[in-house]
Amino acid sequence: MLSSRQKSVLTKLLRSNHYVTIEFLAKWQNVSGRTIRYDLDAIDDMLKQAGAPLKREPGKGVFLHVGEEKRAELFRIAEGHQVFFDKNVHIAMMSLFAIMHETVTIQQLADEFHLSRSSIQKYLPDIEETLDRFGLQLARQARKGFLVNGTERSIRRAIFHWLTDKQVDLERVERWFDCEKDGGRGQIDRWLRSCQEDRQVFYSEGSLRVLTIFLCWWYERILHGHYVYIPQEEREAGHRLGELSEVVSALCDNRTAEHEHAFLNTLLGQAKVVSYKNDAVLGESYQKEKDFCTSLLEQISTILQVDLLKDKKLMNDLLYHMKAAFLRIEQGLVIDNPYTEEIKVRYRAIYEMVHQITADMGYTLVAAEVAFITMHVSAGFDRSKSKRFLPTVIVVCSTGLATSSILTTKLQQAEPGFHLINVVNTEDLEKALEESDVDFVLTTQELPIKQWNDTKIFRVSPLLNDEDKRTIQHEAQKMINRKQLACFNQVYAHASAVEPTLFDETVHTANTSDWKESIALAAAPLLKAGYIRQGYVQEMIMSVERNGTYMVFLPKVAFVHAGPENVIKEGISMTIFEHEIDFGSFNPERVEVVIVLAIKEAHNQDFLQLFRYLETQEKREQLITKWIGRKSAT
């Protein structure tokens, strides 16, 4: 996905009938030439998928030459509309189109997706393979086109799976059905309101949109006599469907209605909930979820040395989430979490705890589910007001008691909290640093030193303005994350007992003073070997710009990664830089090693393994020397 700046650059190129220089684009966007080159790499990566690569000529600039039809599609991207160039997205959308219609012809697919008949023919084997994963077959009918065969339950599962896929264009899917016909949309809205009242929950806007589309299709399906079969062991005694229960009873006989009620009860149970009433769990069986949540929270409480089990809100929130999560797992449904990558960066310690503990409990959870559980647990930990991992701080102030008093008071009020060791004057700072284990220093005046060994020094206003608060809160959360990771690593050392490996068994070296370029250089081996696409580099840079330097989990070591969309094959690349880099734009860290994690699957052990083997300078040097020696011997 292109950023807003990249879309602006794409628009400029589309409107130009000649070469445009890097210098012109940089001045126009008020950014560096290097930034424009990164933008052009991301644009070119997208254009190649569209079959319209960018022309780049040294000394002349860049030029985009495309036909009018392709130009119109690219303008749609630049204007923020979604166009599908990714083959997998095309396949998903065409599969969904085929399955949601009784029959479909090649011409209908060609017209809907603006492709030639020959292109549709080439996609058919991929569509058949995709449908096969759900137990469905694409059957050819003479003079009628294609029909999707399979059980009604398999068809419904496949449709709901694709409707919840973040890559699917729901706006386009909505156009396939006229939900407004005969007041249909209002009727479905009423059904969903009554379901929420009956279940005493409120669904997310995204879930309501998906449920509306699905129920619109489902209702037509029922009217045409297509009913589902649910095995006896999967039919719960009761159901909470509001008016939908009466709708089903009116349309089906008692035996059929029992199956439809069970299906809808499961469907509504796996939807995302944003809030609930306190007594919503009454009358429902939550034993499996209670056992899961109790075990998880007990183990995390032991690691973090805080009693999370006494947090009733946390337990209730987790029970609701896991009730839906277990249903999603049973149905093979993968939920989207737009905050997954951000959670991995900002709350990596708790994320790793959740993943490792649930894996040891025998559950294989996708990254999105792990991230949601991490959000619940992190919120509970914050509510606990635990002081165990709070950063230790020294305040330097030589201007008087009033100044130090207001600063320390403001500091005590700031989240997430701080351990204030002492208030000292400039002359006593060095001695205080030698005698205490300090995470960082706050000073109200200019000091002759900017950093003491690895201890940062921040100049702040005694009133702690918004920018000061943002900076020290960022630093504090980073310190908490590091301490929690170190604590988890001590308790769960066996989780990372396997020595990590680099994809090419090579420790690379490079030289730059630009942190963005350091990411590009560190990713270059993976890019050249075909492990990642160019877009992965841009996404990693954007992650640092968006989240700050949380990914510097160890002193002078940055672990960078992004979402799995631009990962072709999993691998790790390590690059050591000749000189330390000021890594990041906001609250930068001194970094000398950049590790790129190309992670395609929901989760793997690479991060924990690397963290354990690089945790200390001694271990880091031993492992790097071993890797270098291993390569030299080949």
Stockholm file with secondary structure:
# STOCKHOLM 1.0

chainA/1-634         MLSSRQKSVLTKLLRSNHYVTIEFLAKWQNVSGRTIRYDLDAIDDMLKQAGAPLKREPGKGVFLHVGEEKRAELFRIAEGHQVFFDKNVHIAMMSLFAIMHETVTIQQLADEFHLSRSSIQKYLPDIEETLDRFGLQLARQARKGFLVNGTERSIRRAIFHWLTDKQVDLERVERWFDCEKDGGRGQIDRWLRSCQEDRQVFYSEGSLRVLTIFLCWWYERILHGHYVYIPQEEREAGHRLGELSEVVSALCDNRTAEHEHAFLNTLLGQAKVVSYKNDAVLGESYQKEKDFCTSLLEQISTILQVDLLKDKKLMNDLLYHMKAAFLRIEQGLVIDNPYTEEIKVRYRAIYEMVHQITADMGYTLVAAEVAFITMHVSAGFDRSKSKRFLPTVIVVCSTGLATSSILTTKLQQAEPGFHLINVVNTEDLEKALEESDVDFVLTTQELPIKQWNDTKIFRVSPLLNDEDKRTIQHEAQKMINRKQLACFNQVYAHASAVEPTLFDETVHTANTSDWKESIALAAAPLLKAGYIRQGYVQEMIMSVERNGTYMVFLPKVAFVHAGPENVIKEGISMTIFEHEIDFGSFNPERVEVVIVLAIKEAHNQDFLQLFRYLETQEKREQLITKWIGRKSAT
#=GR chainA/1-634 SS CCCHHHHHHHHHHHHCSSCBCHHHHHHHHTSCHHHHHHHHHHHHHHHHHTTCCCEEETTTEEECCCCHHHHHHHHHHHTTCCCCCSHHHHHHHHHHHHHTSSCBCHHHHHHHHTCCHHHHHHHHHHHHHHHHTTTCEEEEETTTEEEEESCHHHHHHHHHHHHTCTTSCHHHHHHTSCTTGGGHHHHHHHHHHHHHHHHTEEECHHHHHHHHHHHHHHHHHHHTTCCCCCCGGGCCSCCCCTHHHHHHHHHSCHHHHHHHHHHHHHHHHTSCEEEECTTTTTTSCCHHHHHHHHHHHHHHHHHHTSCGGGCHHHHHHHHHHHHHHHHHHHHTCCCCCTTHHHHHHHTHHHHHHHHHHHHHTTCCCCHHHHHHHHHHHHHHHHHHTCCTTCCEEEEECCSCHHHHHHHHHHHHHSSSCCEEEEEECGGGHHHHHHHSCCSEEEESSCCSCSEETTEEEEECCTTCCHHHHHHHHHHHHHHHHHHHHHHHHHHTGGGGCSCCCCTTSCEEEECCSCHHHHHHHHHHHHHHTTSBCHHHHHHHHHHHHHHCSTTCCBTEEEEECCCGGGBSSCEEEEEEEEEEEEECSSSCEEEEEEEEEECCSSCCSHHHHHHHHHSSHHHHHHHHHHHHHHHHTC
#=GC SS_cons         CCCHHHHHHHHHHHHCSSCBCHHHHHHHHTSCHHHHHHHHHHHHHHHHHTTCCCEEETTTEEECCCCHHHHHHHHHHHTTCCCCCSHHHHHHHHHHHHHTSSCBCHHHHHHHHTCCHHHHHHHHHHHHHHHHTTTCEEEEETTTEEEEESCHHHHHHHHHHHHTCTTSCHHHHHHTSCTTGGGHHHHHHHHHHHHHHHHTEEECHHHHHHHHHHHHHHHHHHHTTCCCCCCGGGCCSCCCCTHHHHHHHHHSCHHHHHHHHHHHHHHHHTSCEEEECTTTTTTSCCHHHHHHHHHHHHHHHHHHTSCGGGCHHHHHHHHHHHHHHHHHHHHTCCCCCTTHHHHHHHTHHHHHHHHHHHHHTTCCCCHHHHHHHHHHHHHHHHHHTCCTTCCEEEEECCSCHHHHHHHHHHHHHSSSCCEEEEEECGGGHHHHHHHSCCSEEEESSCCSCSEETTEEEEECCTTCCHHHHHHHHHHHHHHHHHHHHHHHHHHTGGGGCSCCCCTTSCEEEECCSCHHHHHHHHHHHHHHTTSBCHHHHHHHHHHHHHHCSTTCCBTEEEEECCCGGGBSSCEEEEEEEEEEEEECSSSCEEEEEEEEEECCSSCCSHHHHHHHHHSSHHHHHHHHHHHHHHHHTC
//
